Amino acid sequence: MKRLLRLLPWIAMAIMAIILLPRPAATQDRDRREGHPHIQAALQELREAKHELEVADRDFCGRRRDAVRQCDQAMQSLQRALDCDRR
């Protein structure tokens, strides 16, 4: 366990280095053609989360209304980003 804890920062740095490497232009073009699959997936997850909140039989300690509103705001923001990229 101690060994894993000592290696954890190095593993995290390696993952970050991989993520932050510049991507070839071909990959960026593919993302644009495919309509940004991660953003599309995030939109779908937010829609499902909002639906679960709306049909839930509890109020989540009074947080449900705010959570639904914040889902709407996040979806609008992501949609605006996609719309802006299509111009």
C-alpha positions, 0 to 999 in steps of 0.5 A, a space after each residue: 500500500 505504501 509503495 502504491 501511495 509513493 507511486 501515485 504522484 508519478 502515475 498522475 504526472 504520466 497521465 497528465 503528460 499524455 493528456 496534455 501532449 499536442 494532438 495532430 491536426 488530423 485528430 482535431 479535424 476528426 473531432 470537428 467532423 464528429 461533432 465533439 463526441 465528449 461534449 455530445 456525451 456530456 449533454 446526454 448525461 446531463 439530460 438523463 441526470 435532469 430526468 432522474 432528478 425530475 422523476 425522483 420521489 425525494 427532494 434531495 434535501 431541498 437541492 433538486 430544484 437548483 440541480 435541475 436548473 444547473 443541469 439546464 444551464 450546463 446544457 445551454 452552455 455546452 450547446 452554445 459552444 457546439 453552435 459556435 464551433 459550427 460557424 
